[in-house]
Amino acid sequence: MMNDMTREGLPVGETAAQLGLTVRTLHHWDEIGLARPAARSAAGYRLYTDADLERLRRIAVYRELGLDLEAIRAVLDEPGDDVSAQLRVQRAQLAQRIDQLRELDDDLGRMIEAQERGVLLSPDEQRAVFGPAWNTDWPAEARDAHGSSPQWQQAAERSASRGAEDWAAVTSTLAEVEAELGAAMAAGIRPDDAAAGALVERHREALSAFYPVSRQMHVHLGRMYVADDRFTAHYDRERPGLAAWLRDAIEASARAHGIEPDTAEWA
């Protein structure tokens, strides 16, 4: 036999369990007058009647559809209003949100691909942008060597939003600086000259289009230009001996800024 409390209504805990809500939610709706239990037990406990449960179910449905509580109150308590108009507004807002989520999904997809590939260009696009000497295997080699580094992650984050035109602009800026470095060397400017130091700063700024390059990091890169035959060949195509000249200019600039090249850390 059902006890008196069950016949009169359900207490808040059982109501919450039956409807898949929380007791805190029911208390809040009670406090704001959206859904108040209509009955009380002999002991004074608030009880939700069948009518109360039906209202709670309707509130839960409209909340699931995305209506805020005041809009739900209007739908339930102002039957003269056009409920379909309220729902159309909500549907339009939902469509906008869906578009935003699709864009976010596209962005996430590009970010994942950039973390995995580095440069999001086809092999033909890479050769067109970076030049015929570019090896399309280099991005994969770089990821294998540095994929867990913060610099790879930063470079991938920037790469995710770049197309061929963006990469062409980055490459053009770096090529201009490299040409000026070659011209400075040809003009007999010493690596420790102030003019060379200014070009070193421009070179560091151009490299920072890939990831932020500190002066300490620049020292390591300068030494790599001489130690790695591929980088040496790249710079020496601009001017024979330019890789070594640039390394020396980078180290002279570092010293001018209080950095000892031999103890510079990658940071």
C-alpha positions in Angstrom: 0.0 0.0 0.0 1.2 3.5 -0.8 2.0 5.6 2.2 0.4 9.0 2.8 3.5 10.9 1.6 3.5 9.1 -1.7 -0.2 9.7 -2.2 0.1 13.4 -1.4 3.2 13.9 -3.5 6.9 13.2 -3.8 9.5 14.8 -1.6 12.3 16.8 -3.2 14.9 14.0 -3.2 12.6 11.4 -4.9 11.4 14.1 -7.4 14.9 14.9 -8.4 15.8 11.3 -8.9 12.7 10.6 -10.9 13.3 13.5 -13.3 17.1 13.3 -13.5 17.6 16.7 -11.8 19.5 17.7 -8.8 18.0 18.7 -5.4 19.9 22.0 -5.7 18.2 22.7 -9.1 14.7 22.1 -7.6 15.5 24.3 -4.7 16.6 27.1 -7.0 13.5 26.8 -9.2 11.4 26.9 -6.0 13.3 30.0 -4.7 12.7 31.9 -7.9 9.0 30.9 -8.2 9.4 28.9 -11.3 8.3 25.5 -9.9 7.1 25.4 -6.3 5.8 22.2 -4.7 2.1 22.6 -4.0 1.7 20.2 -1.1 3.1 19.5 2.3 3.3 16.3 4.3 1.8 16.0 7.8 5.4 16.6 9.0 5.6 19.8 7.0 7.9 18.6 4.2 7.2 20.1 0.8 5.8 17.6 -1.7 5.6 17.7 -5.5 2.1 16.8 -6.8 1.4 15.2 -10.2 0.7 18.7 -11.6 4.0 19.9 -10.2 5.8 17.0 -11.8 4.3 17.8 -15.2 5.4 21.4 -14.9 8.9 20.2 -14.0 9.0 17.9 -17.0 8.1 20.8 -19.3 10.7 23.0 -17.7 13.3 20.3 -18.2 12.3 19.9 -21.9 12.5 23.6 -22.6 15.8 24.0 -20.7 17.2 21.1 -22.8 16.2 23.1 -25.9 18.3 26.0 -24.6 15.7 28.4 -23.3 16.7 30.4 -20.3 14.6 30.2 -17.2 12.8 33.5 -17.8 11.8 32.5 -21.3 10.6 29.2 -19.9 8.5 31.0 -17.3 6.9 33.1 -20.1 6.1 30.0 -22.2 4.5 28.3 -19.2 2.7 31.2 -17.5 1.8 33.5 -20.4 -0.2 31.2 -22.8 -1.3 34.2 -24.8 2.2 34.6 -26.1 3.4 32.9 -29.3 5.4 29.9 -28.0 6.5 29.0 -31.6 8.1 32.5 -31.9 10.1 31.9 -28.7 11.2 28.6 -30.1 12.1 30.1 -33.5 14.4 32.6 -31.8 16.0 29.8 -29.9 16.4 27.8 -33.1 18.1 30.7 -34.8 20.5 31.1 -31.9 21.2 27.4 -32.0 21.9 27.5 -35.8 24.4 30.3 -35.1 26.1 28.2 -32.4 26.2 25.2 -34.7 28.0 27.4 -37.3 30.4 28.5 -34.7 31.1 24.9 -33.6 31.7 23.9 -37.2 34.2 26.7 -37.6 35.8 25.6 -34.3 36.0 22.0 -35.5 37.7 23.2 -38.7 40.2 25.2 -36.7 40.9 22.2 -34.4 41.4 20.0 -37.5 43.9 22.4 -38.9 45.7 22.7 -35.6 46.0 18.9 -35.3 47.2 18.6 -38.8 49.8 21.4 -38.2 51.1 19.7 -35.1 51.5 16.5 -37.2 52.7 18.0 -40.5 54.2 21.4 -39.7 53.4 23.2 -43.0 49.9 22.8 -44.3 50.8 23.1 -48.0 50.9 20.5 -50.7 54.3 19.5 -52.0 53.9 21.6 -55.1 52.8 24.6 -53.1 55.8 24.2 -50.8 58.2 24.2 -53.7 56.4 27.2 -55.3 56.7 29.1 -52.0 60.0 28.0 -50.6 61.9 27.5 -53.9 63.1 24.6 -55.9 65.8 23.7 -53.4 63.2 23.0 -50.8 62.9 19.4 -49.7 59.3 18.5 -48.8 60.6 15.9 -46.3 62.1 18.6 -44.1 58.9 19.4 -42.1 58.6 15.7 -41.2 62.3 15.5 -40.2 61.8 18.6 -38.1 58.8 17.1 -36.4 60.7 13.9 -35.6 63.6 15.9 -34.1 61.7 18.7 -32.4 58.0 17.6 -32.2 57.9 17.6 -28.4 59.5 21.1 -28.1 57.6 24.3 -27.2 59.0 25.8 -30.4 57.5 23.2 -32.6 54.1 23.7 -30.9 54.3 27.4 -31.3 55.3 27.1 -35.0 52.4 24.7 -35.6 50.0 27.1 -33.9 51.0 29.8 -36.4 51.1 27.4 -39.3 47.5 26.3 -38.7 46.3 29.7 -39.8 48.6 30.2 -42.8 48.0 29.6 -46.4 50.3 29.8 -49.4 50.1 33.6 -49.5 51.0 33.9 -45.8 54.0 31.6 -46.2 55.1 33.6 -49.3 55.1 36.8 -47.2 57.1 35.1 -44.4 59.6 33.7 -47.0 59.9 37.0 -48.8 60.7 38.9 -45.6 63.4 36.4 -44.7 64.8 36.4 -48.2 65.1 40.2 -48.2 67.0 40.2 -44.9 69.3 37.4 -46.2 70.0 39.5 -49.3 70.9 42.5 -47.1 73.2 40.3 -45.0 75.0 39.1 -48.2 75.3 42.7 -49.4 76.7 43.8 -46.1 79.3 41.1 -46.2 80.2 42.0 -49.8 80.6 45.6 -48.8 83.2 44.6 -46.2 81.2 45.3 -43.1 82.7 43.4 -40.2 80.5 41.0 -38.2 81.0 43.1 -35.0 80.0 46.4 -36.8 76.9 48.2 -35.6 75.4 47.8 -39.1 75.8 44.1 -38.9 74.2 44.1 -35.5 71.1 45.9 -36.9 70.8 43.3 -39.6 71.2 40.5 -37.0 68.2 41.9 -35.2 66.2 42.0 -38.4 67.1 38.4 -39.1 66.0 37.4 -35.6 62.7 39.2 -36.1 62.2 37.5 -39.4 62.8 34.1 -37.9 60.4 34.8 -35.1 57.6 34.5 -37.7 58.0 30.8 -37.1 58.3 30.9 -33.3 59.7 33.5 -30.8 63.5 33.5 -31.2 65.5 34.9 -28.3 69.1 36.2 -28.7 70.3 33.1 -26.9 68.4 30.9 -29.3 69.7 32.9 -32.2 73.2 32.0 -31.1 72.4 28.3 -31.3 70.8 28.8 -34.7 73.8 30.7 -36.0 76.1 27.8 -35.1 73.7 25.4 -36.7 74.0 27.3 -40.0 77.7 26.4 -40.1 77.4 22.9 -38.6 74.6 21.7 -40.9 75.6 21.5 -44.5 72.1 22.2 -45.7 71.9 25.5 -43.9 75.5 26.4 -44.9 74.6 25.7 -48.6 71.4 27.9 -48.2 73.3 30.9 -46.9 76.4 30.5 -49.0 74.2 30.5 -52.1 73.5 34.1 -51.2 77.2 34.9 -50.7 80.0 32.4 -50.3 81.0 32.4 -46.6 77.8 34.1 -45.5 76.8 31.3 -43.1 80.1 31.8 -41.1 79.8 35.6 -41.3 76.2 35.5 -40.0 77.2 33.2 -37.1 80.0 35.6 -36.2 77.6 38.6 -36.4 75.0 36.9 -34.3 77.6 36.1 -31.6 79.0 39.6 -31.7 75.5 41.0 -31.3 74.9 38.6 -28.4 78.0 39.8 -26.6 76.9 43.4 -27.1 73.7 42.5 -25.2 75.6 40.8 -22.4 75.3 37.2 -23.6 78.3 34.9 -23.7 77.7 32.7 -26.8 79.6 29.7 -25.4 77.2 29.5 -22.4 74.0 30.7 -24.1 71.2 28.3 -23.4 68.3 27.4 -25.7 65.8 29.6 -23.9 
